[in-house]
Every structure is written in C-alpha cells, then in structure tokens.
Amino acid sequence: MSSAPMDPARAQHLQDAARDHLWMHFTRMSAYQDHDVPIIVRGEGAYIYDADGRRYLDALAGLFVSQLGHGRTDLVEAGARQAGELAFFPLWSYAHPSAIELSERVASFAPGDLNRVFFTSGGGEAVESAWKLAKNYYKLTGRPMKHKVISRAIAYHGTTQGALSITGLPPLKAMFEPLVPSTFRVPNTNMYRAPVHGDDPVAFGRWAADQIAVAIENEGPETVAAVFLEPVQNSGGCFPPPPGYFQRVREICDEYDVLLVSDEVICAFGRLGHYFAAERFDYQPDIITCAKGITSGYAPLGAMIATDRLMEPFLTGTESFLHGYTFGGHPVSTAVALANLDAFEKEGINQHVLDNQDGFRATLEKLLDLPIVGDVRGEGYFYGIELVKDKATKTTFDDDEAERLLRGFLSKALFEAGLYCRADDRGDPVIQLSPPLICDQTHFDEIEQVLRSVLTEAGSML
C-alpha cells in the first residue's frame, strides 16, 4: 500500500536542503553523499509514509515513542486547545493547570510513595536530573561524599554530559571525554551470554545483582549515591531481568543506603503492559526517569519521579533544587500527555499489550529456525533478535562482518522491504523491535514475514 508521492520539485529541494543544512542525529552524514535521505512525511496508525509515497510498518514506534501510533487527532486537538489558551509558561516558581494535573496523574500510577514529579524536555534530561537530585539529597542530609553512580555494561542512559557518563558504551563516549567522573559499571543481565550460571536464570540473576554490592564495597558505601538500571536493558538487544534480580538489588540498595533509579525512558507507559515497568517486575525504586511514551511522541516531555523522602529536605527553610529546564513541563506537552493517558485508559492500551504480548513473542520465536538467529528476547512489546555467525557455538560477528551485515545490508534491505526497525551493534549484532502498542497479530505476522525474508537472504551471504 502507498500514498501519493510528494511533488518532485519539492522533494528534490528537500533532498538538497537536507544535505546542505540538516545535521541528523547519530547519523553518518557521508552515507547521503551519493544516496537520498529517507524523508518520512506522514503517519497513520502503525504505518509511516515517505516522500515517494511508499508505506512502512513502524516496528520501532519511531524510537520507542509512538505508543498510540500516528495520526491521532485527539492528541493533536488537545495540544492545539492548550496552545490557544496558554502556549508557554515556565515552571520556575509558577505553575499552570496541565502540569499540576499531569503530576497528580503520573504520581497516581507510580509505585509506592513516588509522588514528586519533576518535568523535563526528554529522557536524557530526566537522567541528568536524577543524578543531580541524588547528590543534592545526600549533601543536605549529612552524607556529602555520596556522589558516585553505578550502572550496567552496554547500557544507554542519554547523551548529556552526566547521562553519557552513566552510559556504559565506550564508543559513544570516546569523542567527548573527559566526562563527569565517578561512574562505574557492573555486568548486565544478558542471559544468552551469561559468564556464569548460564543454565540457571535465578542463580545468574543473584550473581548479577551481587556484583552491584561488590562495586559498592570497592568504591566505599559512603561514596556511592545511586544505581541506575533499566527494567529491560535496551542496548545490547533487550535484556530482561532474571527472576529475583530486582528484589536482590533493592536489598543491596537498602543495605548500603544507595538510591535505586529505574530508568524507564523506554519501558514506561505501556511498553511492557504497565504504566511503569517497576510494577511488572515488582520492585520499588527511589526514582523513576521517564519520557517518550508519556505523550506518544506528539510533544516532547520527560519526567523524574521521586519519593516523598527525597523531597523532604527541600520542603522547609531556604533550600531549593537549583535545577530546571526552560521547556520542562511545557503547557502544550503536558496537555498532550493528559490526553494520551486518557486514551490509554479509554482504549485499554496496557491490557491490550498484556493480552497480545505472548502472540508477539511466539511470532518472533518462529525465526529461531533460521541459522542466523541466535536468540529472541524481551518483554511486552519490546524485543531484540540477536544475530550469530554460528548458532551452535553462539559465535558472533567481528567488527568488519557486523558492519557489512548491519549497515551494508540489513538496515537498507529491511527498510526497502517495508519495515522500519533498528539493526544495531551496541554490543552483539541485534535487530530491535518496539511496535506501537495498538499493534495486533496482523502486524506481528507482517514483521515476521519481512524479517524471515531479509534474514534468510542475509544468511545466504555469510
């Protein structure tokens, strides 16, 4: 299926202007010296359309964002109404109704006493805010040396200087060093390549969690402020937590007086069938960071959600959290978020994910019969497919092979076949899938059919 292509003269002008002026994010600009820039002009439901009128299944929800899909007039109209009433006002000593109402709504969904909502423009800013709050809190409560952060290998937490320092991907950091000091890495929960207890998920989870205690002891508990963990780790290809993992992490954080930050920028707002993934895995964070799905991408917004305890030092006297963003809690964004959450409840989006997640997993697991597919892993509507050179030995591709496979073939071939997803090698080579939460079995089948065709061709090239 397709739609009418863009006027050729305008399309050519956009191509020329993109090459001359638009600096795209995380993009090899040299790739478009001799090739057209893919220009996406329209979205409808689970599909997007390019300037040539071709249709693609948006199997990444834009970038883990478009929970309700594209073309939602209810969210558009909510933003337009708010812009007509109050287009902008900052949350610096003043408030506006949609920010107040959204903070109340978000707090009602968050587990435990996570009642304090600090709005940002996006996820990286939420992570930055969480680290700053952790340091500020401990200074105000008589433990000024607690400032260090522990996170996991290969984990991505953002691109600002603090969030990038917490990120566990050395290639993303090398060009920007020196970064903020005092961040340390522990093993992630990649069960497929578990270095110990590879046949026992419970034992592996206990071991992986205990490495956090080891890191805290090595650095000195009096110096460690927080542990940043994604419920399902994104980079590396969707690593779910083994059974008991987060419960053990919570015990460790309590023992050493360290804050547990659940980085749910991807996993919150329905991606795993709950408003917050901490609920799915039954653990209590001290801070949740979120963004993306809070507005389904119809306006930029993020949030740091903190417990009442972390707010206490700022409620009396002259103390204030000397931190903020001009567009954090923007009136239009918060109005859109409220409409987004209205739609979640009215349409039963979380339950839809829970009802269909097994079908999504089963459909993707059909691909395990392909020699190039080593592992299919994830939760809810968030999956990674790890590609291997030898399934029996789990042998992965070297850097040159991964470059040829992912960027030389797969990314282009999948897109040309009508599937927008991510072929990624931050870690071992994977294909990541995160479709809009409105998707059903017909979309899962379409994803599987395209992947099967393209991966079969890729396997024949090895």
C-alpha positions in Angstrom: 0.0 0.0 0.0 1.2 3.5 -0.7 0.0 7.1 -0.9 0.6 9.9 -3.4 4.2 10.9 -3.8 5.4 14.4 -2.9 5.7 16.9 -5.7 9.0 16.1 -7.4 10.3 19.7 -7.3 9.7 20.0 -3.6 11.1 16.5 -2.9 14.3 17.4 -4.7 14.5 20.7 -2.8 14.2 18.9 0.5 16.9 16.4 -0.6 19.3 19.2 -1.4 18.5 21.2 1.7 18.9 18.1 3.9 22.4 17.5 2.5 23.4 21.2 2.8 21.8 22.1 6.2 20.3 19.3 8.3 22.7 17.7 10.8 20.9 14.4 11.6 21.4 12.7 15.0 23.6 9.6 15.4 24.0 9.6 11.6 26.9 9.0 9.2 26.4 12.1 7.1 28.7 10.6 4.5 26.1 7.9 3.8 24.0 10.5 1.9 26.6 12.0 -0.4 25.5 9.6 -3.1 22.2 8.4 -1.7 18.9 10.1 -1.0 18.0 10.9 2.6 14.9 8.9 3.6 12.2 11.6 4.2 9.2 10.5 6.2 6.2 12.8 5.5 3.1 11.1 7.1 2.0 8.6 9.6 -1.3 6.7 10.1 -1.8 4.1 12.8 1.1 1.7 12.8 2.5 2.9 9.4 4.6 5.7 8.1 5.0 7.0 4.5 7.9 8.5 2.7 8.2 11.3 0.2 7.8 8.8 -2.6 4.5 7.5 -1.2 5.9 4.2 0.0 4.5 2.7 3.2 6.4 1.1 6.0 5.4 -0.6 9.2 6.8 1.4 12.1 8.1 -1.5 14.1 10.2 0.7 16.4 7.4 3.2 17.3 9.6 6.0 15.9 12.2 5.5 18.6 10.3 3.6 21.3 7.9 6.5 21.4 4.7 6.3 19.3 2.7 4.2 21.7 -0.7 5.1 20.2 0.5 5.2 16.7 0.4 8.0 14.2 -2.4 10.4 13.2 -4.2 10.7 16.5 -6.5 13.7 16.1 -7.4 13.6 19.8 -3.8 14.3 20.9 -3.4 16.9 18.2 -6.5 18.7 19.3 -5.5 18.6 22.9 -2.2 20.4 22.1 -4.0 22.9 19.9 -6.5 23.8 22.6 -3.8 24.3 25.1 -1.7 26.4 22.8 -4.7 28.6 22.2 -5.2 29.1 26.0 -1.6 29.3 27.2 1.2 28.4 24.7 4.1 28.7 27.2 4.9 29.5 30.7 7.8 28.0 32.8 7.6 26.1 36.0 10.0 28.4 37.7 8.2 29.5 40.9 4.9 29.4 39.0 2.6 26.6 37.8 -0.1 26.0 35.2 -3.0 23.6 35.3 -1.9 20.9 32.9 1.4 20.4 34.6 -0.3 20.2 38.0 -2.9 17.8 36.7 -0.3 15.6 35.0 1.9 15.5 38.0 -1.0 14.2 40.1 -2.0 11.7 37.4 1.6 10.3 37.0 2.1 10.1 40.7 -1.1 8.1 41.0 0.3 5.5 38.6 3.8 5.3 40.1 4.5 2.7 42.7 4.8 3.4 46.4 5.4 7.0 47.5 6.9 8.2 44.2 4.7 11.3 44.5 7.0 14.1 43.4 7.2 14.8 39.6 9.9 17.0 38.1 9.2 17.6 34.4 12.0 17.8 31.8 12.0 18.0 28.0 13.1 14.4 27.5 14.8 11.3 28.8 18.4 12.4 29.0 17.4 15.4 31.0 15.4 13.2 33.4 18.5 11.0 34.0 20.6 14.2 34.5 18.1 15.4 37.0 18.0 12.2 38.9 21.8 12.2 39.4 21.8 15.8 40.5 19.0 15.1 42.9 20.8 12.2 44.4 23.9 14.2 45.0 21.9 17.2 46.3 19.9 15.0 48.7 22.9 13.4 50.3 24.6 16.7 50.8 21.6 18.1 52.5 21.2 15.0 54.8 24.7 15.0 56.1 26.4 12.5 53.7 28.2 14.8 51.3 30.6 12.2 50.0 27.9 10.1 48.4 28.1 11.1 44.7 29.1 8.1 42.7 26.9 6.2 40.3 26.8 2.5 39.3 25.2 1.4 36.0 25.5 -1.7 33.7 27.8 -2.6 30.9 26.5 -1.6 27.4 23.6 0.3 29.0 22.5 3.6 27.4 21.2 6.4 29.6 21.4 9.5 27.4 23.8 11.9 25.7 24.2 14.9 28.1 27.5 15.0 29.9 26.2 13.4 33.1 23.9 10.9 31.4 26.6 10.0 29.0 29.0 9.4 31.9 26.5 6.9 33.3 26.1 5.2 29.9 28.1 2.0 29.6 29.0 2.2 25.9 32.7 3.3 25.5 32.4 4.0 21.7 29.7 6.6 22.4 31.8 8.3 25.0 35.3 8.4 23.5 34.9 11.6 21.4 33.5 13.5 24.4 35.9 12.6 27.2 36.8 13.7 29.8 33.3 13.2 31.1 31.9 13.5 34.5 33.9 11.3 36.8 32.7 8.8 39.4 30.6 6.4 37.4 31.2 2.6 37.4 30.0 -0.4 35.5 28.7 -3.8 36.6 27.6 -6.8 34.4 24.2 -6.6 32.7 21.6 -9.4 32.6 22.4 -10.9 29.2 21.3 -14.5 30.0 22.2 -15.6 26.4 25.8 -14.9 27.1 25.9 -15.3 30.9 29.5 -15.7 32.1 28.3 -17.9 35.0 25.2 -19.9 35.8 24.2 -20.0 32.1 21.7 -22.8 32.8 20.1 -21.3 35.9 18.4 -17.9 35.5 17.7 -17.5 39.2 21.4 -18.1 40.1 22.6 -15.8 37.3 20.3 -13.1 38.5 21.5 -13.3 42.0 25.1 -13.2 40.8 24.5 -10.2 38.5 22.8 -8.3 41.3 25.5 -9.2 43.8 28.1 -7.5 41.5 26.4 -4.2 42.5 27.2 -4.9 46.1 30.8 -5.8 45.1 31.1 -2.4 43.2 29.7 -0.5 46.2 32.1 -2.2 48.5 35.0 -1.5 46.2 34.2 2.2 45.9 33.2 2.6 49.6 29.5 2.7 50.5 29.9 6.2 51.9 30.7 7.5 48.4 28.0 5.8 46.3 24.8 7.7 45.7 22.7 5.7 43.2 22.4 2.7 40.9 20.8 3.4 37.5 19.1 0.4 35.9 16.7 -0.1 33.1 13.9 -2.6 33.8 14.7 -4.2 30.4 18.1 -3.0 29.2 17.8 -1.5 25.7 21.4 -1.5 24.3 22.7 -5.0 23.5 19.3 -6.0 22.5 16.6 -6.1 25.2 18.0 -7.9 28.3 15.1 -8.7 30.7 15.8 -9.1 34.4 16.2 -12.7 35.6 13.8 -13.8 38.4 14.6 -12.2 41.7 17.1 -9.8 40.2 15.5 -6.5 41.2 14.4 -7.8 44.6 18.1 -8.5 45.4 19.1 -5.1 44.0 16.6 -3.5 46.3 18.0 -5.3 49.3 21.5 -4.2 48.3 20.5 -0.5 47.9 18.7 -0.6 51.3 21.7 -2.2 53.0 24.2 0.4 51.7 21.8 3.5 51.7 22.0 3.8 47.9 19.2 5.1 45.7 17.7 2.8 43.1 16.9 4.7 39.9 14.7 2.9 37.5 15.4 4.3 34.1 12.1 3.8 32.3 12.5 6.2 29.4 11.7 3.3 27.1 9.9 0.8 29.4 7.2 3.1 30.9 3.8 4.0 29.6 2.7 0.6 28.3 5.8 -0.7 26.5 5.7 -3.7 28.9 1.9 -3.6 29.6 2.0 -1.3 32.7 2.4 2.4 33.2 5.7 1.7 35.0 7.8 -1.4 34.5 8.8 -1.5 38.1 5.2 -2.7 38.7 5.7 -5.5 36.2 8.8 -6.8 37.9 7.5 -6.0 41.4 10.2 -3.7 42.8 10.2 -0.3 44.5 12.5 2.4 43.0 13.5 5.6 44.8 13.4 7.5 41.5 11.9 6.7 38.1 13.0 8.5 35.0 10.7 8.5 32.0 9.9 10.3 28.7 9.0 9.1 25.2 5.7 7.3 25.7 4.3 9.8 28.1 3.0 11.8 25.1 3.2 9.0 22.5 5.6 11.4 20.7 3.0 14.1 20.0 5.0 16.6 22.0 8.4 16.4 23.8 8.3 15.7 27.5 10.1 13.7 30.2 10.0 13.4 34.0 11.9 12.4 37.0 9.6 11.0 39.7 11.0 10.9 43.2 9.8 9.6 46.6 8.5 11.9 49.3 11.7 11.2 51.3 13.8 12.8 48.6 11.7 15.9 48.6 11.7 16.4 52.4 15.0 18.4 52.6 13.5 21.0 50.1 10.2 21.5 51.9 11.4 23.7 54.7 13.8 26.6 55.2 15.6 28.2 52.3 16.7 25.1 50.3 15.7 24.6 46.7 16.7 22.2 44.0 18.7 24.6 41.8 18.0 22.8 38.6 15.5 23.2 35.8 14.8 23.5 32.0 13.0 26.2 30.1 10.7 23.7 28.3 10.4 21.2 31.2 6.6 20.7 31.8 5.7 22.8 28.7 1.9 23.5 28.8 1.3 22.0 25.4 3.3 18.9 26.2 1.6 18.3 29.5 -1.8 18.8 27.9 -1.0 16.3 25.2 0.3 13.8 27.9 -3.0 14.1 29.7 -4.9 13.3 26.5 -2.5 10.4 25.9 -3.3 8.9 29.3 -7.0 9.5 28.7 -6.7 7.4 25.6 -4.7 4.7 27.4 -7.5 4.3 29.9 -10.4 4.6 27.5 -8.9 2.1 25.0 -7.3 -0.3 27.5 -3.9 0.0 26.0 -2.0 -1.7 28.8 -4.4 -4.6 28.8 -4.1 -4.8 25.0 -0.3 -5.3 25.4 -0.8 -7.9 28.1 -3.3 -9.7 26.0 -1.2 -9.8 22.9 2.4 -10.0 24.2 2.5 -13.8 24.1 1.5 -13.7 20.5 4.2 -11.2 19.7 6.8 -13.4 21.4 5.6 -16.6 19.7 5.6 -15.0 16.3 9.2 -13.7 16.7 10.3 -17.0 18.1 9.4 -18.7 14.8 12.6 -17.0 13.5 14.7 -19.2 15.7 14.6 -21.8 12.9 16.9 -19.5 10.9 20.7 -20.3 11.2 21.5 -16.6 11.7 19.1 -16.1 14.6 20.7 -17.0 17.9 18.3 -15.5 20.5 14.9 -13.8 20.7 14.5 -11.9 24.0 12.4 -9.2 25.5 9.2 -8.4 27.3 5.8 -6.9 26.4 6.2 -5.1 23.1 9.9 -4.7 23.3 12.2 -7.3 21.7 15.7 -7.9 20.4 16.8 -10.6 18.0 20.5 -11.4 18.3 22.2 -12.5 15.1 25.1 -15.0 15.2 27.6 -16.5 12.8 27.3 -20.0 14.3 24.2 -20.9 16.4 25.8 -24.0 18.0 28.7 -22.1 19.4 27.0 -18.7 19.7 29.9 -17.2 17.7 29.2 -13.6 16.9 30.4 -11.4 14.1 33.7 -9.4 14.2 33.5 -5.7 13.7 34.0 -5.8 9.9 31.4 -8.5 9.5 28.9 -6.7 11.7 29.5 -3.5 9.7 28.8 -5.3 6.4 25.8 -7.2 7.8 24.0 -4.4 9.6 24.9 -1.2 7.7 25.9 -2.7 4.5 22.8 -4.9 4.1 20.2 -5.3 6.8 19.3 -1.7 7.5 18.7 -0.9 3.8 17.1 -4.2 3.0 14.6 -4.1 5.8 13.5 -0.6 5.0 13.2 -1.4 1.3 11.0 -4.4 2.3 8.7 -2.0 4.2 9.9 -2.5 7.7 11.2 0.3 9.9 13.2 -1.1 12.8 16.7 -1.0 14.2 19.7 -3.1 13.2 22.2 -2.3 16.0 25.6 -3.4 17.2 26.0 -1.6 20.5 27.0 -5.0 21.9 26.5 -8.0 19.7 24.5 -7.5 16.5 20.8 -7.4 17.0 17.5 -6.3 15.4 15.3 -4.4 17.8 11.5 -4.2 17.6 9.2 -1.9 19.6 6.0 -1.5 17.6 3.2 0.9 18.5 1.1 -0.5 21.4 -2.0 -0.6 19.1 -0.5 -3.4 17.0 -2.0 -6.8 16.9 -1.3 -10.2 15.3 -1.7 -9.0 11.8 1.2 -6.6 12.4 3.3 -9.3 14.2 2.8 -11.6 11.2 3.9 -8.8 8.8 7.0 -8.1 10.9 7.9 -11.9 11.0 7.4 -12.3 7.2 9.7 -9.4 6.3 12.3 -10.4 8.8 12.2 -14.0 7.6 12.7 -13.0 4.0 15.5 -10.5 4.7 17.3 -12.6 7.3 17.2 -15.6 5.0 18.9 -13.6 2.3 21.4 -12.3 4.9 22.2 -15.8 6.0 22.9 -16.9 2.4 25.5 -14.2 2.2 27.6 -15.5 5.1 
